[in-house]
Amino acid sequence: MRKKIKVMAVAGLILLWGGMALAQLQGIDPCLTNTVTVSRHVAAVPISSATTTAIIPTSTSGATGGPQNYICSLNVVTGSASTWKLEYGTGSICATGTQALTGIYPASSTIYSATEGTQIVVPTGQNICILSTGTGGTNGYITYVVQ
């Protein structure tokens, strides 16, 4: 009888510990995890004129209720006569329902996010675009995770 109680107590502790571990896994930052379910990407930023450019299209970010984009890092250099900002929306160049993801980065700026983890979370079903102004060019890359 005592042996059965000990076995049941140990089994209960294992279930409790497993439940706590599962709860902790659900709160893991997608940019910091190395699981098979995380799809990592790099989007190039090769802009030479004033324009709105889709960097991460809806086909990657998924339909409403589908996967979500997590921007992990921004590494962008702006020319002396250009500014830029990230935004999201629908349509080929984020023309519908446009919302800013960042403020406007000034001319001659270098943005490098060295911190680890998710920087920006983008709603599902949205293109991610860069709106650039001026003629100095905006170049670099953005890393992101789709989950």
Summary of the structure (lengths in Angstrom):
residues: 147
radius of gyration: 21.3
end to end distance: 48.2
largest distance: 81.9
contacts: 419
relative contact order: 0.28
helix: 20%
strand: 43%
